[in-house]
Amino acid sequence: MLRFNDLISVPSKFTQIMSRMKSDFVNKYKHSKIGEFSQVSPSLTNPYTTDPLLDRAILSLLPKQYYHDVSGDLKRFGDRIVKEIDQLGRQAELEPPKLEHQDAWGNRVDKLIVSPAWYKLKEIAAEEGLISIGYDSKVDPKYRRIHQISKLYLFGPSSGLVSCPLAMTDGAAKTIKELKLDEKYDELKNAYDRLVSRNGKEAWTSGQWMTEKRGGSDVGSGCDTYATDIGNGKYLLNGYKWFSSAVDADICLTLARVINKDGNIISGSKGLSLFYLPIKNPKTMKLNGIQMVTLKDKLGTRQLPTAELLLDGVEAIKISDEGRGIPSVANMLNITRIHNAIASVSYMRRIISLARDYSTKRNVFGRKLSEWPLHLATLSKLEVECRAGLLFILEAGRLLGIQESGEATSTEILNLRLMTPVLKLYTGKKTIPLISEGLECFGGQGYIENTGLPSILRDAQVTPIWEGTTNVLSLDVLRVFSSKENVFGAFETHINNILKNQKSDKLLDKCTEKVRNALEFLKLLFVKISEDSKTSPLQVDRGAREIGMIIGKIYSGALLIQFASSELGTESDKIVAFRYCVENQLIDFDYKIFNSLRNSIDTKIIFENYPSEKSKL
């Protein structure tokens, strides 16, 4: 028998045996060798303290004492985003909602299952006052929206799409306040208190169910939901809601047609009224006549439970005058459009922040990305657009705050009405190409799902669609100008007021000249269209989106000049304004676009070789 000491004394035998052991057994379980290099991933740092503009922007808009409170809150919140919220948002992305129609015994239950992270994020949103800040009676209304918008801007990309129900919750609270519904109905008073609560366990969120099978933005002809009066101000709703977001909400505002005593309804938008409903019966805590038909399978926003809903005897309260549903719900839509713009700009900022960090960690062709002039040029273009967007959403918050304070002039009110659709369409249209460019900054890793980067693009894609596509919002802009008020005069006055304190500077002088030229071009454009339409085949709506985009550029350019001219402006701010206003074209379309004779040409181009068109030949 060979003993261990014998093996030691005979090295060659020991080596042979160990070699056989290694070959036969040990090598069956070996770690793979993947080389010595692994790319360091981009890191999320405090989104407030590392933002190049936000802190200075709010300092320029707030009284100093209030600024210190807001700044401290945003800095603390930025830390919480990095340490807690961002991970929860990612968890919600990886654990999408599910719907169970029946229990094991065949009972209809419509049980919605969402990630625990979703519920936690909703609690955090309430605790952080993401809605209540906008309605805090202890704070001057002129300033609280700036605080709220800044906080939502930081929260959005890490929110796991909880930012969506927050938008609708804010819209519902605004509607209740503007229509004084909390003074008319006990149910609405309780709802309002819950919507703006900072208690994470008690706070409510709201839905808004407007979209039906026939129409998205065409609510007037598309609404096929009916309301039957059952007395005491209560109605039963029957209908089918096609695209209902955040269906785990507590309450909802929706539109329906009242069936009159003769059993008839009024068609079109004049037949719509606005209703308030609890999602669950407060006595039984079961769904209030609602069946969840299916969850939507969406490109992005997969964290968010979006469903088709069948309403069969849903108990509701009519909260508008009969036939005044659309004007009443406009309060909600204007708020959600501002939230949509906040989301667009916040996604821009997130992809730029991560790309900036990654550029300091990625080496290619012997240098860091941050040392390559072409890469720097690419990132700087994205940065210019993002800064314009941030100042734009903060200006909307400033005007909204003044309106809510009761101190707004007619010029400010008209500009808020004009700015809201322009802000939404402009930021929504800018965010997708910007984020797509941002993903390129990561090379192939920008295309890999488990980096978390592609979800930024997928989620952002909803922003040019939700609350009205670019074309729908552009037509809304034209409707604003078609009102009896002198909207263009108010717009012109507002832009001139923004520019009046521009300090004398070579770069800023050129910027101001470009913005004023664009403003004058727009003014002459409206005059020319008005005159030519009498003798020429013109259609203003053919160029509606170009008009909307020019207005967005004029607003943004003026705001960049204003900030660069302020005491807080730096040399970089001047260059940003110059690149936006001078190096980019503020006016980039041809007047021929308005010619209605092009309609038939467009049709021919689009439908060439299309079967139904060929059959007409």
TORPA-416044 format. One line per field, with one value per residue (C-alpha): residue number from 1; residue in one letter; x, y, z. Coordinates in Angstrom, 2 decimals. Each point is the difference from the previous one (the first is absolute). Example, Ala and Ser with C-alpha at 12.3 -4.5 7.8 and 13.67 -1.06 7.14 Angstrom:
<pts>
n = c(1,2)
res = c(A,S)
px = c(12.30,1.37)
py = c(-4.50,3.44)
pz = c(7.80,-0.66)
</pts>
This chain:
<pts>
n = c(1,2,3,4,5,6,7,8,9,10,11,12,13,14,15,16,17,18,19,20,21,22,23,24,25,26,27,28,29,30,31,32,33,34,35,36,37,38,39,40,41,42,43,44,45,46,47,48,49,50,51,52,53,54,55,56,57,58,59,60,61,62,63,64,65,66,67,68,69,70,71,72,73,74,75,76,77,78,79,80,81,82,83,84,85,86,87,88,89,90,91,92,93,94,95,96,97,98,99,100,101,102,103,104,105,106,107,108,109,110,111,112,113,114,115,116,117,118,119,120,121,122,123,124,125,126,127,128,129,130,131,132,133,134,135,136,137,138,139,140,141,142,143,144,145,146,147,148,149,150,151,152,153,154,155,156,157,158,159,160,161,162,163,164,165,166,167,168,169,170,171,172,173,174,175,176,177,178,179,180,181,182,183,184,185,186,187,188,189,190,191,192,193,194,195,196,197,198,199,200,201,202,203,204,205,206,207,208,209,210,211,212,213,214,215,216,217,218,219,220,221,222,223,224,225,226,227,228,229,230,231,232,233,234,235,236,237,238,239,240,241,242,243,244,245,246,247,248,249,250,251,252,253,254,255,256,257,258,259,260,261,262,263,264,265,266,267,268,269,270,271,272,273,274,275,276,277,278,279,280,281,282,283,284,285,286,287,288,289,290,291,292,293,294,295,296,297,298,299,300,301,302,303,304,305,306,307,308,309,310,311,312,313,314,315,316,317,318,319,320,321,322,323,324,325,326,327,328,329,330,331,332,333,334,335,336,337,338,339,340,341,342,343,344,345,346,347,348,349,350,351,352,353,354,355,356,357,358,359,360,361,362,363,364,365,366,367,368,369,370,371,372,373,374,375,376,377,378,379,380,381,382,383,384,385,386,387,388,389,390,391,392,393,394,395,396,397,398,399,400,401,402,403,404,405,406,407,408,409,410,411,412,413,414,415,416,417,418,419,420,421,422,423,424,425,426,427,428,429,430,431,432,433,434,435,436,437,438,439,440,441,442,443,444,445,446,447,448,449,450,451,452,453,454,455,456,457,458,459,460,461,462,463,464,465,466,467,468,469,470,471,472,473,474,475,476,477,478,479,480,481,482,483,484,485,486,487,488,489,490,491,492,493,494,495,496,497,498,499,500,501,502,503,504,505,506,507,508,509,510,511,512,513,514,515,516,517,518,519,520,521,522,523,524,525,526,527,528,529,530,531,532,533,534,535,536,537,538,539,540,541,542,543,544,545,546,547,548,549,550,551,552,553,554,555,556,557,558,559,560,561,562,563,564,565,566,567,568,569,570,571,572,573,574,575,576,577,578,579,580,581,582,583,584,585,586,587,588,589,590,591,592,593,594,595,596,597,598,599,600,601,602,603,604,605,606,607,608,609,610,611,612,613,614,615,616,617)
res = c(M,L,R,F,N,D,L,I,S,V,P,S,K,F,T,Q,I,M,S,R,M,K,S,D,F,V,N,K,Y,K,H,S,K,I,G,E,F,S,Q,V,S,P,S,L,T,N,P,Y,T,T,D,P,L,L,D,R,A,I,L,S,L,L,P,K,Q,Y,Y,H,D,V,S,G,D,L,K,R,F,G,D,R,I,V,K,E,I,D,Q,L,G,R,Q,A,E,L,E,P,P,K,L,E,H,Q,D,A,W,G,N,R,V,D,K,L,I,V,S,P,A,W,Y,K,L,K,E,I,A,A,E,E,G,L,I,S,I,G,Y,D,S,K,V,D,P,K,Y,R,R,I,H,Q,I,S,K,L,Y,L,F,G,P,S,S,G,L,V,S,C,P,L,A,M,T,D,G,A,A,K,T,I,K,E,L,K,L,D,E,K,Y,D,E,L,K,N,A,Y,D,R,L,V,S,R,N,G,K,E,A,W,T,S,G,Q,W,M,T,E,K,R,G,G,S,D,V,G,S,G,C,D,T,Y,A,T,D,I,G,N,G,K,Y,L,L,N,G,Y,K,W,F,S,S,A,V,D,A,D,I,C,L,T,L,A,R,V,I,N,K,D,G,N,I,I,S,G,S,K,G,L,S,L,F,Y,L,P,I,K,N,P,K,T,M,K,L,N,G,I,Q,M,V,T,L,K,D,K,L,G,T,R,Q,L,P,T,A,E,L,L,L,D,G,V,E,A,I,K,I,S,D,E,G,R,G,I,P,S,V,A,N,M,L,N,I,T,R,I,H,N,A,I,A,S,V,S,Y,M,R,R,I,I,S,L,A,R,D,Y,S,T,K,R,N,V,F,G,R,K,L,S,E,W,P,L,H,L,A,T,L,S,K,L,E,V,E,C,R,A,G,L,L,F,I,L,E,A,G,R,L,L,G,I,Q,E,S,G,E,A,T,S,T,E,I,L,N,L,R,L,M,T,P,V,L,K,L,Y,T,G,K,K,T,I,P,L,I,S,E,G,L,E,C,F,G,G,Q,G,Y,I,E,N,T,G,L,P,S,I,L,R,D,A,Q,V,T,P,I,W,E,G,T,T,N,V,L,S,L,D,V,L,R,V,F,S,S,K,E,N,V,F,G,A,F,E,T,H,I,N,N,I,L,K,N,Q,K,S,D,K,L,L,D,K,C,T,E,K,V,R,N,A,L,E,F,L,K,L,L,F,V,K,I,S,E,D,S,K,T,S,P,L,Q,V,D,R,G,A,R,E,I,G,M,I,I,G,K,I,Y,S,G,A,L,L,I,Q,F,A,S,S,E,L,G,T,E,S,D,K,I,V,A,F,R,Y,C,V,E,N,Q,L,I,D,F,D,Y,K,I,F,N,S,L,R,N,S,I,D,T,K,I,I,F,E,N,Y,P,S,E,K,S,K,L)
px = c(0.00,1.37,0.03,0.08,3.59,0.98,-1.51,2.02,3.13,-0.76,-0.79,-0.60,-2.80,-1.62,0.05,-1.56,-2.85,-0.79,0.06,-2.56,-2.22,0.16,-0.81,-2.79,-1.84,1.14,-0.07,-3.68,-0.70,2.01,-0.97,-0.01,2.70,-1.41,3.11,1.18,-2.24,-3.59,-1.49,-0.94,-3.69,-1.35,-1.04,-3.01,1.03,-2.18,-2.10,-0.42,3.55,1.43,-2.52,1.82,-2.98,-2.83,1.38,0.82,-3.30,-2.12,2.19,-0.89,-3.73,-0.46,0.43,3.26,-1.57,-2.33,2.84,2.05,-2.89,-0.67,3.68,0.51,-3.02,1.14,3.53,-1.33,-2.46,2.78,1.89,-3.11,-0.42,3.50,-0.15,-3.58,-2.37,1.96,0.30,-3.73,-0.71,2.14,-1.76,-3.38,1.30,1.06,-3.24,-2.77,-3.65,-2.18,-3.76,-1.84,-3.63,-1.20,0.91,0.49,-3.78,-1.04,-1.03,0.63,2.56,1.99,2.97,2.72,3.47,2.71,3.55,0.47,2.40,-2.92,-1.89,3.12,0.69,-3.57,0.51,3.28,-1.63,-2.59,2.55,2.16,-2.98,0.25,-3.66,-0.58,2.82,-2.06,-2.94,1.71,-2.07,2.94,2.10,-0.49,-1.76,2.35,2.93,-1.27,-0.37,3.68,0.93,-2.40,1.14,3.67,-0.68,-2.03,2.81,2.44,-2.42,-1.34,2.73,0.35,-3.71,-0.91,-2.69,-1.74,0.43,-3.01,-2.63,1.54,-0.78,-3.63,-0.20,1.26,-2.50,-2.88,0.99,0.20,-3.44,-1.57,1.48,-0.71,-3.65,-0.31,-1.28,1.42,-2.45,-2.99,0.44,1.21,1.36,2.10,1.26,1.21,1.47,1.90,1.48,1.16,1.44,2.23,0.85,3.60,-0.98,1.24,-2.50,-3.02,0.79,-2.09,0.79,-2.39,-0.60,-1.47,-2.01,-0.56,1.20,-2.54,0.02,-1.20,2.28,3.12,0.29,-3.32,-1.90,-3.09,-0.96,1.79,-1.69,-2.45,-0.56,-3.50,-1.27,-3.39,-1.36,-0.94,-0.76,1.80,2.58,1.16,0.27,0.76,2.58,0.12,2.75,3.38,3.23,2.68,3.22,-0.11,3.32,0.84,-3.11,1.03,-1.08,-2.51,-2.23,-0.52,-1.37,-1.70,-2.34,-3.42,-3.23,-3.05,-3.11,-2.90,-3.51,-1.08,2.78,2.04,3.54,1.76,2.74,3.30,2.00,-3.04,-1.53,2.87,-0.01,2.74,-0.38,1.82,0.08,1.71,1.75,-1.30,-3.34,0.81,-2.29,1.02,3.50,-0.70,0.35,-2.73,-1.77,3.33,1.43,3.66,-0.11,3.73,3.29,1.56,3.23,1.96,3.30,1.10,-1.41,-0.36,0.20,-3.30,-3.25,-2.00,-3.25,-3.15,-2.97,-3.64,-2.29,-3.30,-1.98,2.88,-1.34,1.24,-0.70,-0.49,2.37,-0.44,-3.02,-1.64,1.80,2.97,2.20,2.82,0.43,-0.04,2.54,2.29,1.30,1.29,1.38,1.99,1.72,0.73,1.47,2.45,0.87,0.54,2.52,1.75,0.37,1.41,2.67,0.82,0.69,2.28,1.92,0.34,1.50,2.38,1.11,0.76,1.72,2.10,1.12,0.65,2.19,2.45,0.18,0.11,3.31,-0.01,2.91,2.35,-2.09,-3.00,-3.19,0.00,3.24,-1.29,-1.19,-2.72,-1.50,0.12,-1.73,-2.74,-0.62,0.05,-2.78,-2.15,0.83,-1.09,-3.42,-0.47,0.77,-2.53,-2.60,0.69,-0.45,-3.18,-1.68,1.04,-1.53,-3.25,0.17,0.59,-3.02,-2.17,0.95,-0.90,-3.35,-0.73,0.93,-2.73,2.53,0.45,-0.48,-2.02,3.29,1.31,-3.26,-0.01,3.65,-0.65,-2.86,2.24,3.10,-1.62,-0.58,3.19,2.06,-1.42,0.41,3.44,1.62,-1.67,1.31,3.54,0.46,-0.08,2.77,2.05,-0.25,0.67,3.18,0.82,-0.23,2.56,2.45,0.11,0.65,-1.42,-0.71,-2.68,-1.92,0.24,-3.16,1.57,2.12,-3.27,0.83,-2.50,-2.93,0.71,-0.76,-2.97,-1.60,0.65,-1.69,-3.37,0.57,-0.67,-3.13,-1.74,-2.24,-0.07,2.43,2.10,-2.62,-2.89,1.84,0.96,-3.67,-0.70,2.59,-1.92,-3.23,1.66,0.83,-3.51,-1.57,-1.36,2.91,3.15,2.10,2.86,0.21,0.24,2.67,2.00,-0.21,1.10,3.06,1.00,-0.33,2.30,2.57,-0.15,2.73,2.46,3.41,2.20,2.19,1.23,-1.32,-3.29,-0.64,0.03,-2.25,-2.57,0.07,-0.79,-2.88,-1.50,0.33,-1.82,-2.73,-0.42,-0.02,-2.81,-1.96,0.31,-0.81,-3.38,-0.74,1.02,-2.07,-3.01,0.36,0.93,-2.77,-2.50,1.45,2.15,-0.66,1.60,-0.45,1.52,-0.24,2.41,2.80,-1.37,2.84,2.61,-1.77,-0.03,3.69,0.99,-1.90,1.80,3.37,-0.81,-1.04,3.07,2.43,-1.31,0.25,3.59,0.91,-1.75,1.86,3.38,-0.58,-0.76,2.46,0.13,0.87,3.43,2.05,-1.25,-3.59,0.75,1.47,-2.98,-2.37,2.12,0.06,-3.74,-1.06,2.68,1.69,-3.33,-2.75,-2.99,-1.95,0.34,-3.02,-1.33,-3.18,-1.06,-0.96,-3.29,-1.09,-3.01,0.77,2.73,-2.67,-0.60,3.74,0.54,-2.77,1.55,3.44,-1.32,-2.50,1.88,-0.47,-2.32,-2.71,-3.08,1.44,0.92,-3.58,-1.25,2.13)
py = c(0.00,3.40,2.45,3.80,0.07,-2.40,2.39,2.84,-2.04,-0.85,3.39,-1.42,-2.31,2.81,2.24,-2.70,-0.69,3.69,0.54,-2.82,1.47,3.40,-1.33,-2.37,1.93,3.52,1.24,-0.91,3.09,3.02,3.66,1.32,2.48,3.25,2.09,2.74,2.85,0.87,3.36,2.18,0.90,3.57,1.14,2.01,2.82,2.52,1.37,3.36,0.83,-1.23,1.79,2.86,2.36,-0.93,1.48,3.34,0.06,-0.35,2.53,2.49,-0.72,-0.22,2.40,-0.81,-1.29,-2.31,-1.05,-1.27,-2.22,-1.28,-0.55,-1.96,-2.15,-0.71,-0.89,-2.42,-1.44,-0.44,-2.15,-2.08,-0.54,-1.46,-2.07,-1.32,1.24,-0.92,-3.63,-0.15,1.47,-2.69,-2.70,1.26,-0.22,-3.63,-1.01,1.18,-0.14,-3.05,-0.50,-3.02,-0.08,-2.90,-1.65,-3.77,-0.50,1.84,3.27,3.17,1.94,2.13,-0.04,2.40,-1.09,2.64,0.07,0.81,2.66,1.73,0.36,1.16,2.65,1.32,0.26,1.84,2.38,0.94,0.30,2.25,2.23,-0.36,1.02,1.81,2.50,1.43,0.68,0.90,2.86,1.04,0.94,2.89,-1.52,1.91,-2.20,-3.43,-1.32,0.71,-2.15,-2.73,-0.04,-0.12,-2.98,-1.83,0.64,-1.78,-2.81,-0.91,-2.20,-2.00,-0.10,-3.33,2.01,0.96,3.44,-0.88,-0.40,3.05,2.03,-1.09,0.48,3.57,0.54,-1.30,2.19,3.03,-0.76,-0.37,3.30,2.01,-1.15,0.37,-3.57,-0.49,2.65,-1.67,-3.71,-1.75,-2.83,2.44,1.74,-3.35,-0.90,3.28,-0.42,-3.50,1.04,2.66,-1.98,-0.57,-3.15,-2.84,-2.46,2.27,1.93,-0.70,0.10,0.76,-1.32,1.75,-2.16,1.88,-2.34,-2.33,-2.28,2.64,2.83,0.96,3.76,0.24,-0.30,1.85,-2.56,-2.95,-0.16,-2.91,-0.12,0.74,1.32,-0.88,2.29,-1.97,3.04,1.88,1.22,-3.56,-1.71,-3.47,-0.12,-2.61,-0.05,-1.30,1.85,-1.04,1.34,0.63,0.63,-0.68,-2.09,-0.60,3.60,0.80,2.39,1.12,2.84,-1.07,1.25,-1.41,0.94,0.52,-1.90,2.45,-0.81,-0.81,-2.55,2.12,1.35,2.98,-0.96,1.83,1.85,1.96,-3.21,-0.83,0.54,-0.59,-2.64,-0.94,-3.62,-2.12,-3.03,-2.23,-0.01,1.61,-2.45,-3.30,1.03,-1.90,1.58,2.56,-1.63,-0.23,-3.02,0.01,-1.60,-0.18,1.75,1.80,-1.42,3.21,0.96,1.73,1.14,-3.70,0.71,1.83,-2.03,1.16,-1.81,-0.26,0.45,-0.99,2.29,-1.65,2.03,1.99,2.37,3.55,3.65,2.55,2.85,2.29,1.72,-2.23,0.26,1.83,-3.05,0.99,3.58,-1.38,-2.75,2.50,0.89,-3.54,-0.24,3.23,-1.32,-3.43,1.63,1.91,-3.26,-1.58,2.73,-0.49,-3.69,0.79,2.32,-2.26,-2.93,2.29,0.90,-3.60,-1.32,2.99,-0.44,-3.69,0.63,2.74,-2.32,-2.86,2.22,0.29,-3.79,-1.33,-0.16,-0.31,0.29,0.99,2.75,0.42,0.87,3.32,0.90,-0.50,3.27,-1.72,-1.62,3.30,1.74,-2.63,0.26,3.81,0.09,-2.16,2.20,3.19,-1.48,-1.35,3.34,1.71,-2.58,0.46,3.78,-0.54,-2.28,2.30,2.96,-1.97,-0.59,3.69,1.03,-2.73,1.21,3.58,-1.15,-1.98,2.99,2.06,2.67,-0.90,2.65,-0.73,-0.24,-2.65,-1.98,-0.03,-1.04,-2.88,-1.13,0.21,-1.36,-3.19,-1.78,1.48,-1.21,-3.49,-0.40,1.63,-2.00,-3.22,0.42,0.81,-2.74,-3.12,0.92,1.36,-3.21,-2.11,2.01,-0.42,-3.79,0.11,1.52,-3.41,-1.94,-3.53,0.22,2.57,-2.78,-2.56,-0.20,-0.99,3.14,1.83,2.48,-1.07,0.43,3.73,0.19,-2.38,1.85,3.42,-0.99,0.47,3.73,1.16,-2.21,0.22,3.04,0.73,-0.76,2.73,0.60,0.11,2.48,2.09,0.37,1.00,2.77,1.28,-0.07,2.19,2.57,-0.16,1.18,3.52,1.17,1.48,-3.08,0.91,3.45,-1.60,-2.40,2.81,2.08,-2.93,-0.76,3.68,0.15,-3.00,1.62,3.54,-0.50,-1.62,1.37,1.40,-2.81,-0.96,-3.55,0.88,2.88,-2.47,-2.37,2.71,1.07,-3.55,-0.40,3.37,-0.89,-3.27,1.82,2.49,-2.82,-1.72,3.24,0.65,-3.64,0.29,3.23,-1.53,-3.14,2.14,2.12,-2.78,-2.32,2.39,-0.56,-3.14,-3.62,0.06,-2.34,1.22,-3.39,-1.46,1.91,-0.17,-2.03,2.32,2.96,-1.81,-0.86,3.57,1.30,-2.58,1.13,3.66,-0.66,-2.15,2.34,3.03,-1.88,-1.05,3.63,1.21,-2.45,0.66,3.73,-0.46,0.34,-3.81,-0.39,-1.29,0.10,-3.51,1.24,2.63,-2.64,-2.29,2.85,0.81,-3.58,-0.35,3.31,0.65,-3.25,-1.83,1.21,1.44,0.13,-3.08,-0.39,1.27,2.04,-2.41,-2.51,1.88,-0.46,-2.31,-1.00,-2.16,-2.21,-1.98,-0.28,-1.26,-2.53,-1.23,-0.37,-1.82,-2.35,-0.77,-3.73,-0.36,-2.59,2.12,2.84,-2.29,-1.27,3.54,0.32)
pz = c(0.00,-1.03,2.90,-0.17,1.31,-2.79,-2.55,1.37,-0.20,-3.62,-1.61,-3.46,1.18,2.00,-3.03,-2.16,2.43,0.55,-3.73,-0.49,2.73,-1.58,-3.42,0.96,2.65,0.78,-3.59,-0.22,2.08,-1.06,-0.17,-3.54,-0.85,-1.37,-0.12,2.30,-1.21,0.89,-0.91,2.96,-0.22,0.16,3.45,1.09,2.32,1.83,-2.88,1.71,1.00,-3.32,-2.21,-1.72,0.04,2.36,3.23,-1.60,-1.87,3.13,1.80,-2.73,0.41,3.77,2.92,1.78,3.23,-1.88,-2.31,2.96,1.15,-3.51,-0.78,3.20,-0.75,-3.55,1.11,2.60,-2.52,-2.55,2.50,0.62,-3.75,-0.24,3.19,-0.15,-2.69,-3.12,1.07,0.70,-3.43,-1.62,2.03,-1.21,-3.59,0.51,1.75,-2.33,1.10,-0.51,-0.02,1.44,-1.15,2.16,3.25,0.36,0.44,-3.12,1.67,-2.00,2.03,-2.50,2.33,-1.11,1.09,-0.10,1.27,3.70,-1.27,-1.75,3.27,1.80,-2.64,0.35,3.76,-0.50,-2.46,2.61,2.81,-2.16,-0.79,-3.76,-0.25,3.30,-0.65,-2.85,2.34,3.28,1.46,2.21,-3.02,-2.42,-3.05,-2.32,1.04,1.00,-3.57,-0.71,3.00,-1.12,-3.63,1.03,2.24,-2.65,-2.50,2.32,0.84,-3.46,-1.52,3.24,0.87,-1.60,-1.87,3.24,-1.58,-2.21,2.76,1.66,-3.12,0.07,3.77,-0.37,-2.80,2.10,2.97,-2.29,-1.47,3.44,1.15,-3.16,-0.11,3.81,0.16,3.48,1.19,-1.70,0.76,3.15,-2.16,-1.99,3.14,1.34,-3.38,-0.26,3.49,-0.90,-3.38,1.57,3.15,1.10,1.86,-2.17,1.48,-0.49,-3.19,-3.09,-3.68,-2.85,-3.48,-3.01,-2.38,-3.24,-2.76,-1.60,-3.04,-2.43,0.99,1.86,-0.15,-1.89,3.26,-1.24,-2.63,1.56,3.42,0.15,3.77,1.32,3.33,1.49,2.72,3.15,2.18,2.76,-2.49,-0.70,-3.37,-1.29,-2.80,-2.76,-2.61,-1.06,0.75,-2.45,1.52,3.75,1.73,3.64,0.59,3.59,0.73,2.74,-1.92,-3.57,-2.10,-3.22,-2.71,-0.90,-1.79,2.20,-1.15,0.34,1.21,-3.55,-0.33,-2.39,0.06,-1.57,-2.44,-0.39,2.62,1.21,1.27,2.37,3.75,2.56,2.72,3.18,1.10,2.64,-1.50,2.78,1.78,3.37,1.82,-1.58,-1.18,-3.20,-3.43,-0.60,-2.95,-1.85,-1.77,-0.98,-3.45,-0.75,0.68,-2.94,-1.44,-0.61,-1.59,3.21,3.35,0.81,3.72,-0.30,0.12,-3.03,-0.77,-2.04,2.32,-0.34,1.97,0.92,2.49,1.45,2.66,-0.60,0.80,-2.78,0.87,-2.99,-1.45,-2.56,-3.32,1.55,0.44,-2.36,1.29,3.56,-0.60,-1.76,3.46,0.32,-3.52,0.31,3.12,-1.47,-3.10,2.19,1.77,-3.41,-0.85,3.35,-0.85,-3.44,1.38,2.95,-2.34,-2.04,3.12,1.15,-3.25,-0.19,3.62,-0.50,-3.34,1.57,2.79,-2.40,-2.18,2.90,0.42,-3.54,-1.88,-3.79,-2.43,2.78,1.60,2.23,-1.83,1.85,-1.77,-3.55,-1.60,-2.04,3.11,1.88,-2.92,0.05,3.74,-0.04,-2.61,2.28,2.98,-1.77,-0.82,3.52,1.64,-2.26,1.03,3.70,-0.13,-2.04,2.57,2.86,-1.83,-0.30,3.76,0.63,-2.09,1.53,3.48,-0.85,-1.41,3.17,2.17,-1.64,-0.96,-3.69,-2.63,-3.14,-1.90,2.40,-0.13,-3.80,-0.10,2.39,-2.25,-3.08,1.67,1.32,-3.34,-1.48,2.97,-0.24,-3.76,-0.12,2.82,-1.10,-3.53,1.16,2.59,-2.21,-2.48,2.89,2.03,-3.09,-0.57,3.66,-0.26,-2.81,2.48,1.72,-3.21,0.08,3.74,-0.75,-1.74,2.81,2.12,3.32,0.04,0.64,-2.77,-2.72,2.40,0.07,-3.72,0.18,2.89,-1.50,-3.27,1.67,0.53,-3.60,-0.03,3.39,0.58,-3.73,-2.81,-1.57,-2.68,2.48,2.24,-3.03,-0.92,3.61,-0.41,-3.02,2.03,2.62,-2.68,-1.42,3.26,0.36,2.16,-1.51,0.69,-2.31,1.55,3.45,-1.26,-1.59,3.17,2.13,-2.15,-0.07,3.80,0.30,-2.30,1.33,2.60,-2.37,0.88,-2.69,-1.23,-3.45,0.15,1.68,-2.39,-2.89,1.93,0.68,-3.62,-1.12,2.45,-0.92,-3.68,0.59,1.92,-2.83,-2.55,1.89,0.22,-3.74,-0.70,1.70,-1.88,-3.32,0.58,0.89,-3.14,-2.42,1.17,-1.62,-3.46,0.23,0.94,3.48,2.93,3.24,1.66,-2.59,1.72,3.54,1.44,-1.55,1.64,3.34,-0.22,-0.90,3.03,2.15,-1.34,0.58,3.60,0.67,-1.69,1.90,3.31,-0.70,-0.77,3.13,2.22,-1.64,0.61,3.69,2.86,0.17,-3.68,-0.93,-3.17,-0.73,0.21,-2.65,-2.28,0.55,-0.94,-3.07,-1.21,0.49,-1.53,-2.62,-0.98,-0.15,-2.30,1.82,-3.27,-2.20,-2.26,-3.32,-0.41,-2.75,2.68,0.48,-3.62,-0.06,-3.59,1.54,1.63,-3.19,-0.60,3.56,-0.50,-3.22,1.60,3.04,-1.68,-3.17,-0.74,3.00,-0.89,0.68,-2.06,-2.89,-0.12,-0.70,-3.12)
</pts>
